[in-house]
Amino acid sequence: MALRSLRLAASVRHVRLHRLGLRHWSAFTWLSQGLTETVTAKGRLRPNLHRLPEDQWLLFEGAAGSQHLQRKEETFASPEREKYLLHTPSSAGAQAEVLDMLLEYLPKRYPQHFCVSAVSAACDGSAKFGPDTTVTVSACDWHMQYRVGDFSECPIELASRLVCEDLVILQDGVVCAGSVMFSFSRFHDRFGMDMNEIHAKVPQYGSDLEKPVNRIFSSLSPDRPLCRSNWNISWSDDIMAVYSRYPHRNPGMSAEERDACLTSLRHAAHSHGLADSAWLKVEYQTLRRLVANPSCILFTIRTFLNSFAELPNEPAAARSLLLNLQQLEGRDFSKYLGIDDPGIYMLVKSFVEDASSSTS
């Protein structure tokens, strides 16, 4: 089925759920809307960018919010915090602007979860959120209150503590500040890189995406933020970006070890079933240029993990995923997803085909 038809049918369903107050974000949301297409019919990677609806910039729900914020709190308190939270001195202004944006947006968008008691930093009120401003977060059993001034050395830390997303600030295209835990690993190794360097080992990125992505970043304006989504197969349900998520992608692994790893994954999926062995991982990403610091772009990444066992309940998402799988067959990028292994590819495709014919 064409993605355009999927978009129409799923968007109608999405609007109905929204009107009923039943919106629930998941790994299936954007696939169901036909908004996630990894490659074209000819096998070229797609930027897959769309205009960002303002009410879908940062996504927050009570249960997921509690889980994500608690893991962030634990990580920031750990000896390894500097692997997940980094910033340069030159990024201070951009960090402060990002924090101000969140303090403005979150209590308006999610008043049931956020309360900001604003104290101006200046007598004339020109700086709205002064050091004595407090922000309270409530999500299920998670309740925290923060004072803005306690994070004056690293505003991006407080910004990160408020949202489920990973946050990355790029200055002139180079990563200069951020907090990343859930979407990708080794943030400390990628800090200071540009987009081309970060994606240097991603198959087809250089040939298909490098030039269009660079153009998009150059032309991005503050009043036209963008969003995109991608998908992957995870072999772990840990929300932290750990090697067990993609064991076949371990950078220290030889070709022989990778083959053995894929064989092990294939055998496990055959023995236990894909529904009990793998998870659909989707990243919902947004891009917006800052206003006061126009050389900087804020990149947000919200990571979702849902068991393949849930896919039969999402036939529209399954049909979109099936089309993605068909268009990826035999492409270099399939190696990045671990579906270059014929056994794994056929196992996943067969499961998705069955789910796509579900009448749920």
PAKOL-124688 format. One record per residue (C-alpha): residue number from 1; residue in one letter; x, y, z. Coordinates in steps of 0.5 Angstrom, whole numbers, plus 500, padded with zeros to 3 digits. Each point is the difference from the previous one (the first is absolute). Layout:
ATOM   n res  c1  c2  c3
ATOM NUM   A   X   Y   Z
...
end
This chain:
ATOM   n res  c1  c2  c3
ATOM   1   M 500 500 500
ATOM   2   A 503 507 498
ATOM   3   L 502 504 506
ATOM   4   R 495 506 498
ATOM   5   S 494 495 501
ATOM   6   L 503 498 507
ATOM   7   R 501 507 502
ATOM   8   L 493 502 499
ATOM   9   A 497 494 503
ATOM  10   A 504 501 506
ATOM  11   S 500 507 501
ATOM  12   V 492 500 500
ATOM  13   R 501 495 506
ATOM  14   H 505 504 503
ATOM  15   V 495 506 500
ATOM  16   R 495 496 503
ATOM  17   L 504 497 506
ATOM  18   H 503 507 501
ATOM  19   R 493 503 501
ATOM  20   L 498 495 505
ATOM  21   G 506 501 504
ATOM  22   L 503 493 499
ATOM  23   R 507 502 496
ATOM  24   H 505 496 502
ATOM  25   W 507 500 497
ATOM  26   S 504 494 498
ATOM  27   A 504 497 495
ATOM  28   F 494 499 495
ATOM  29   T 498 507 500
ATOM  30   W 503 503 494
ATOM  31   L 501 493 496
ATOM  32   S 492 500 501
ATOM  33   Q 500 507 497
ATOM  34   G 504 498 494
ATOM  35   L 505 505 502
ATOM  36   T 506 495 501
ATOM  37   E 503 498 493
ATOM  38   T 508 498 501
ATOM  39   V 501 499 493
ATOM  40   T 497 502 493
ATOM  41   A 497 494 495
ATOM  42   K 507 501 497
ATOM  43   G 504 499 506
ATOM  44   R 503 507 502
ATOM  45   L 499 502 507
ATOM  46   R 495 506 501
ATOM  47   P 501 505 505
ATOM  48   N 493 499 502
ATOM  49   L 499 507 503
ATOM  50   H 493 503 501
ATOM  51   R 497 507 503
ATOM  52   L 500 500 507
ATOM  53   P 493 501 504
ATOM  54   E 501 504 506
ATOM  55   D 496 496 504
ATOM  56   Q 505 494 498
ATOM  57   W 507 503 502
ATOM  58   L 501 496 507
ATOM  59   L 496 494 501
ATOM  60   F 498 499 508
ATOM  61   E 496 495 503
ATOM  62   G 499 498 507
ATOM  63   A 503 493 501
ATOM  64   A 505 501 494
ATOM  65   G 502 506 503
ATOM  66   S 501 497 507
ATOM  67   Q 505 495 497
ATOM  68   H 504 504 496
ATOM  69   L 501 506 505
ATOM  70   Q 502 495 505
ATOM  71   R 505 497 496
ATOM  72   K 503 507 498
ATOM  73   E 500 501 508
ATOM  74   E 504 494 501
ATOM  75   T 505 501 495
ATOM  76   F 501 507 501
ATOM  77   A 502 498 507
ATOM  78   S 504 494 498
ATOM  79   P 508 501 499
ATOM  80   E 499 499 493
ATOM  81   R 496 506 499
ATOM  82   E 505 504 496
ATOM  83   K 499 494 494
ATOM  84   Y 493 502 499
ATOM  85   L 500 508 502
ATOM  86   L 505 504 496
ATOM  87   H 500 508 498
ATOM  88   T 506 505 498
ATOM  89   P 500 507 503
ATOM  90   S 498 503 493
ATOM  91   S 493 497 501
ATOM  92   A 498 503 506
ATOM  93   G 495 505 497
ATOM  94   A 497 495 495
ATOM  95   Q 499 495 507
ATOM  96   A 497 506 503
ATOM  97   E 495 501 494
ATOM  98   V 498 493 500
ATOM  99   L 499 500 507
ATOM 100   D 495 506 500
ATOM 101   M 497 497 494
ATOM 102   L 498 494 504
ATOM 103   L 498 504 506
ATOM 104   E 495 503 495
ATOM 105   Y 498 494 496
ATOM 106   L 499 495 505
ATOM 107   P 495 503 505
ATOM 108   K 495 502 495
ATOM 109   R 500 494 496
ATOM 110   Y 500 495 506
ATOM 111   P 497 504 506
ATOM 112   Q 499 494 504
ATOM 113   H 507 498 500
ATOM 114   F 504 507 500
ATOM 115   C 499 506 505
ATOM 116   V 505 506 499
ATOM 117   S 501 505 505
ATOM 118   A 503 506 496
ATOM 119   V 504 505 503
ATOM 120   S 503 505 496
ATOM 121   A 508 501 499
ATOM 122   A 499 507 499
ATOM 123   C 496 506 503
ATOM 124   D 497 501 493
ATOM 125   G 498 493 499
ATOM 126   S 504 499 494
ATOM 127   A 503 494 502
ATOM 128   K 494 496 502
ATOM 129   F 503 494 504
ATOM 130   G 505 502 505
ATOM 131   P 504 496 505
ATOM 132   D 495 499 505
ATOM 133   T 495 498 495
ATOM 134   T 497 493 502
ATOM 135   V 497 494 496
ATOM 136   T 497 494 502
ATOM 137   V 499 494 497
ATOM 138   S 494 495 501
ATOM 139   A 500 493 497
ATOM 140   C 496 494 503
ATOM 141   D 505 499 506
ATOM 142   W 505 505 498
ATOM 143   H 500 507 503
ATOM 144   M 506 504 500
ATOM 145   Q 501 508 501
ATOM 146   Y 506 503 497
ATOM 147   R 503 507 500
ATOM 148   V 502 503 494
ATOM 149   G 506 504 503
ATOM 150   D 503 493 503
ATOM 151   F 502 498 493
ATOM 152   S 503 507 497
ATOM 153   E 506 496 498
ATOM 154   C 497 495 496
ATOM 155   P 492 502 498
ATOM 156   I 500 494 495
ATOM 157   E 500 496 506
ATOM 158   L 494 503 503
ATOM 159   A 497 500 493
ATOM 160   S 501 492 500
ATOM 161   R 497 499 507
ATOM 162   L 494 503 497
ATOM 163   V 498 495 494
ATOM 164   C 500 493 498
ATOM 165   E 504 502 493
ATOM 166   D 508 500 499
ATOM 167   L 502 507 499
ATOM 168   V 506 502 495
ATOM 169   I 502 507 498
ATOM 170   L 504 501 494
ATOM 171   Q 504 507 499
ATOM 172   D 502 501 493
ATOM 173   G 498 493 498
ATOM 174   V 505 497 506
ATOM 175   V 497 497 506
ATOM 176   C 502 505 506
ATOM 177   A 495 498 506
ATOM 178   G 495 494 502
ATOM 179   S 498 495 504
ATOM 180   V 499 493 496
ATOM 181   M 498 493 504
ATOM 182   F 494 497 496
ATOM 183   S 501 501 492
ATOM 184   F 507 498 499
ATOM 185   S 507 498 504
ATOM 186   R 507 503 501
ATOM 187   F 497 507 500
ATOM 188   H 507 502 503
ATOM 189   D 504 497 494
ATOM 190   R 495 504 495
ATOM 191   F 500 507 503
ATOM 192   G 504 505 496
ATOM 193   M 498 497 494
ATOM 194   D 496 502 494
ATOM 195   M 494 496 497
ATOM 196   N 504 497 494
ATOM 197   E 506 498 505
ATOM 198   I 494 497 505
ATOM 199   H 497 496 494
ATOM 200   A 507 498 497
ATOM 201   K 499 493 501
ATOM 202   V 492 499 498
ATOM 203   P 499 497 493
ATOM 204   Q 498 504 495
ATOM 205   Y 500 507 504
ATOM 206   G 506 503 496
ATOM 207   S 497 498 493
ATOM 208   D 492 502 502
ATOM 209   L 499 504 506
ATOM 210   E 507 504 501
ATOM 211   K 498 506 495
ATOM 212   P 493 501 501
ATOM 213   V 501 499 508
ATOM 214   N 505 506 499
ATOM 215   R 495 504 496
ATOM 216   I 494 499 505
ATOM 217   F 505 502 506
ATOM 218   S 502 506 496
ATOM 219   S 493 503 498
ATOM 220   L 497 498 507
ATOM 221   S 496 506 502
ATOM 222   P 497 501 507
ATOM 223   D 493 501 498
ATOM 224   R 500 493 496
ATOM 225   P 502 495 505
ATOM 226   L 501 493 497
ATOM 227   C 498 493 502
ATOM 228   R 502 493 498
ATOM 229   S 500 492 503
ATOM 230   N 504 494 498
ATOM 231   W 499 493 502
ATOM 232   N 505 494 502
ATOM 233   I 500 493 503
ATOM 234   S 502 500 508
ATOM 235   W 502 494 503
ATOM 236   S 499 503 507
ATOM 237   D 495 503 503
ATOM 238   D 504 505 505
ATOM 239   I 499 507 498
ATOM 240   M 507 502 501
ATOM 241   A 504 499 494
ATOM 242   V 504 494 501
ATOM 243   Y 504 495 496
ATOM 244   S 495 495 501
ATOM 245   R 495 504 496
ATOM 246   Y 504 499 494
ATOM 247   P 505 494 501
ATOM 248   H 502 500 493
ATOM 249   R 502 507 500
ATOM 250   N 506 499 505
ATOM 251   P 506 504 497
ATOM 252   G 505 496 503
ATOM 253   M 497 494 497
ATOM 254   S 503 496 494
ATOM 255   A 496 498 494
ATOM 256   E 500 492 502
ATOM 257   E 498 503 507
ATOM 258   R 494 504 497
ATOM 259   D 498 494 496
ATOM 260   A 500 495 506
ATOM 261   C 496 506 504
ATOM 262   L 495 500 494
ATOM 263   T 499 492 500
ATOM 264   S 499 501 508
ATOM 265   L 494 505 499
ATOM 266   R 497 496 495
ATOM 267   H 500 494 504
ATOM 268   A 497 503 506
ATOM 269   A 495 503 495
ATOM 270   H 498 494 497
ATOM 271   S 500 496 507
ATOM 272   H 496 505 504
ATOM 273   G 496 504 494
ATOM 274   L 502 507 498
ATOM 275   A 494 503 505
ATOM 276   D 504 498 506
ATOM 277   S 507 501 497
ATOM 278   A 500 507 497
ATOM 279   W 497 507 501
ATOM 280   L 499 505 494
ATOM 281   K 504 506 502
ATOM 282   V 498 507 497
ATOM 283   E 503 507 501
ATOM 284   Y 496 506 499
ATOM 285   Q 504 506 499
ATOM 286   T 499 507 499
ATOM 287   L 505 506 498
ATOM 288   R 499 507 501
ATOM 289   R 505 506 499
ATOM 290   L 500 505 506
ATOM 291   V 498 507 500
ATOM 292   A 505 503 504
ATOM 293   N 506 496 498
ATOM 294   P 498 499 493
ATOM 295   S 507 496 499
ATOM 296   C 497 494 504
ATOM 297   I 495 495 499
ATOM 298   L 496 496 505
ATOM 299   F 500 492 498
ATOM 300   T 495 496 505
ATOM 301   I 499 493 500
ATOM 302   R 495 496 503
ATOM 303   T 501 493 500
ATOM 304   F 494 494 500
ATOM 305   L 501 493 501
ATOM 306   N 494 496 499
ATOM 307   S 500 492 500
ATOM 308   F 498 497 493
ATOM 309   A 495 496 504
ATOM 310   E 496 507 500
ATOM 311   L 500 500 492
ATOM 312   P 494 496 498
ATOM 313   N 496 505 504
ATOM 314   E 503 506 495
ATOM 315   P 498 497 493
ATOM 316   A 501 507 497
ATOM 317   A 507 500 503
ATOM 318   A 502 493 498
ATOM 319   R 498 502 493
ATOM 320   S 504 506 500
ATOM 321   L 506 496 503
ATOM 322   L 499 494 495
ATOM 323   L 501 505 494
ATOM 324   N 506 503 503
ATOM 325   L 503 493 501
ATOM 326   Q 498 498 492
ATOM 327   Q 504 506 498
ATOM 328   L 506 499 504
ATOM 329   E 501 493 498
ATOM 330   G 507 499 497
ATOM 331   R 502 507 502
ATOM 332   D 506 502 503
ATOM 333   F 497 504 506
ATOM 334   S 496 493 502
ATOM 335   K 507 498 503
ATOM 336   Y 499 506 505
ATOM 337   L 494 497 502
ATOM 338   G 502 493 500
ATOM 339   I 495 497 495
ATOM 340   D 506 499 495
ATOM 341   D 500 493 503
ATOM 342   P 495 496 496
ATOM 343   G 497 496 505
ATOM 344   I 499 506 505
ATOM 345   Y 497 504 494
ATOM 346   M 495 495 498
ATOM 347   L 498 498 507
ATOM 348   V 498 508 501
ATOM 349   K 497 500 494
ATOM 350   S 495 494 501
ATOM 351   F 498 503 507
ATOM 352   V 499 507 497
ATOM 353   E 496 497 494
ATOM 354   D 495 496 505
ATOM 355   A 500 507 505
ATOM 356   S 498 504 493
ATOM 357   S 494 495 499
ATOM 358   S 497 501 507
ATOM 359   T 493 503 500
ATOM 360   S 501 503 507
end
